[in-house]
């Protein structure tokens, strides 16, 4: 798969001296869903602003499908749709008028059929004549997505797209995003709902303190950096872990009914066979066992130092 966005040596230091990005390098592939994760203040919004032409980089280059964002600003910007985290919308216009106006801003000829389809895809068609100020927060968020899609962009940036959206709306919005990906739209999102990134994203990039920590396929990242936890349900509860087992990395559950053992999925030997033998030697009987895999959220917390 070829890259549609290439970022090389990208840095940004603001006038007050704060460095938001430090020599960032990575690429985003055409047609993928890419999740950019990081704590507040990590540099996510600055990076999005630079790619979209809203913020000028201090050093480095960004190209969109081979076109430099500074030299070919109009050409690159017309390829991008942006849904910012903050509400930036005319509250007094109608939904249909706002979306049609956004299309015109990019020099696109009027296309009522396309606007209608976008509004239907986002379950906004029955609200097309409503003033935006009368809509709920979740519906206003949908209008912002519709505005970003009005000029038929190849790339869509979603900065916290489901913030303040109820569960039902969130699920339907992800269905829309899935359909956009099927049409070949490249989608870059930031989200605090890391389980969404785990479910939807083809690849994940983690940024912390202005630096890219890792860029990896979601499944490969979880396989490479994740741990598995073995939970052993005991036939008889314990009040404390036997002295002979304290060096084995076991953790006794608070109620004493189970033992937890974390092991590396990449290790040549997990140590489980030895552990079970040592439990038998200690006279402990296991009535059941189960395994669980680290979530992307747990991996993310580990990468950014627990913040």
Rosetta blueprint (number, residue, H / E / L):
1 X L
2 X L
3 X E
4 X E
5 X E
6 X E
7 X E
8 X E
9 X E
10 X E
11 X E
12 X E
13 X E
14 X L
15 X L
16 X L
17 X L
18 X L
19 X E
20 X E
21 X E
22 X E
23 X E
24 X E
25 X E
26 X E
27 X E
28 X E
29 X E
30 X L
31 X L
32 X L
33 X E
34 X E
35 X E
36 X E
37 X E
38 X L
39 X L
40 X L
41 X L
42 X L
43 X L
44 X H
45 X H
46 X H
47 X H
48 X H
49 X H
50 X H
51 X H
52 X L
53 X L
54 X L
55 X L
56 X L
57 X L
58 X L
59 X E
60 X E
61 X E
62 X E
63 X E
64 X E
65 X L
66 X L
67 X E
68 X E
69 X L
70 X L
71 X L
72 X L
73 X H
74 X H
75 X H
76 X H
77 X H
78 X L
79 X L
80 X E
81 X E
82 X E
83 X E
84 X L
85 X L
86 X L
87 X L
88 X L
89 X L
90 X L
91 X L
92 X L
93 X L
94 X E
95 X H
96 X H
97 X H
98 X H
99 X H
100 X H
101 X H
102 X H
103 X H
104 X H
105 X H
106 X L
107 X L
108 X L
109 X L
110 X L
111 X L
112 X H
113 X H
114 X H
115 X H
116 X H
117 X H
118 X H
119 X H
120 X H
121 X H
122 X L
123 X L
124 X L
125 X H
126 X H
127 X H
128 X L
129 X L
130 X L
131 X E
132 X H
133 X H
134 X H
135 X L
136 X L
137 X H
138 X H
139 X H
140 X H
141 X H
142 X H
143 X H
144 X H
145 X H
146 X H
147 X H
148 X H
149 X H
150 X L
151 X L
152 X L
153 X L
154 X L
155 X E
156 X E
157 X E
158 X E
159 X E
160 X L
161 X L
162 X L
163 X L
164 X L
165 X L
166 X L
167 X H
168 X H
169 X H
170 X H
171 X H
172 X H
173 X H
174 X H
175 X H
176 X H
177 X H
178 X H
179 X H
180 X H
181 X H
182 X H
183 X L
184 X L
185 X L
186 X E
187 X E
188 X E
189 X E
190 X E
191 X L
192 X L
193 X L
194 X H
195 X H
196 X H
197 X H
198 X H
199 X H
200 X H
201 X L
202 X L
203 X E
204 X E
205 X E
206 X E
207 X E
208 X E
209 X L
210 X L
211 X E
212 X E
213 X E
214 X E
215 X E
216 X E
217 X E
218 X H
219 X H
220 X H
221 X H
222 X H
223 X H
224 X H
225 X H
226 X L
227 X E
228 X E
229 X E
230 X E
231 X E
232 X E
233 X E
234 X E
235 X L
236 X L
237 X L
238 X L
239 X L
240 X L
241 X L
242 X L
243 X H
244 X H
245 X H
246 X H
247 X H
248 X H
249 X L
250 X E
251 X E
252 X E
253 X L
254 X L
255 X L
256 X L
257 X L
258 X E
259 X E
260 X E
261 X E
262 X E
263 X E
264 X E
265 X L
266 X L
267 X L
268 X L
269 X L
270 X L
271 X L
272 X H
273 X H
274 X H
275 X H
276 X H
277 X H
278 X H
279 X H
280 X H
281 X H
282 X L
283 X L
284 X L
285 X L
286 X E
287 X E
288 X E
289 X E
290 X E
291 X E
292 X E
293 X E
294 X L
295 X L
296 X H
297 X H
298 X H
299 X H
300 X H
301 X H
302 X H
303 X H
304 X L
305 X L
306 X L
307 X L
